[in-house]
Amino acid sequence: MTINVNNQSQSILENSSISTLLEQLNIISNGIAIAINNEVISKEQWSTTNLQEEDQVTIIQATQGG
């Protein structure tokens, strides 16, 4: 199935969770926020939230600064 991650098409397996997506993309889960279709998903729900065909996933990396 195909989803969009930060406006880039990404092919993933059916019934993939957010956690599975992060593993597939080799993204470390510390310091990031994730939204699906403009709805922020809490980190506690990443392993139980399955992605759907054509979902728009936004991954935001926190940065430090002043």
N, C-alpha and C positions, 0 to 999 in steps of 0.2 A: 504494500500500500504506500501511497505517497502523501507526505506532509510537507509543510514549509517550516524551516527553522531559520529564524532571523532572515526571512525573505529569500532563502535558498531551498530549492526542492531537495527532499531527502527521502530515499526509499527505506522503509523499515518493515519488519514482520508484522502480520496481523496480531492484534491483542498485545502490542508492546506497551509497557508502562513508561512513565517519565524516567524512572530509574534505568530501565533497559536502554532507552534512547541515550542517556548520558554515558552509559557504558559503551555503546556502539560508537559514539562520537569522541570517546576518550576525554570526557570533560569531568574534572574533579568537582564534586558537589559543594565544596566549601566556598562560601562567599558569593553564591549566585542566587538569583531569583528567577522563577519561571512563570510565565503566563501562557495560557492556552486560550486562543480566541479572545484576547484582552482581559482575561480573568486570571488573577494571580492565584497560584496553587501553593498551599502551604507545604513545606518540606516533609511534614509527617504524611502527606497524601501522595507523594511521588511514587511509591511502590504499588499503590492501589489504584492510581488514576491511569486508565488505559487511553491511548491516543486513538483518534478516529481518522478515517480518510479525509484529506484536505484540511486537517487542523492547522491553524496558524500558531506556531510555537515561538515565543520570544524568550531568549535566554539573556539575562542581564548580569554582567560581572560587576561586583562592587569594587570600587577603587578607594584608596585612601588619599587624603589631601587636606589642604587647609584653605 
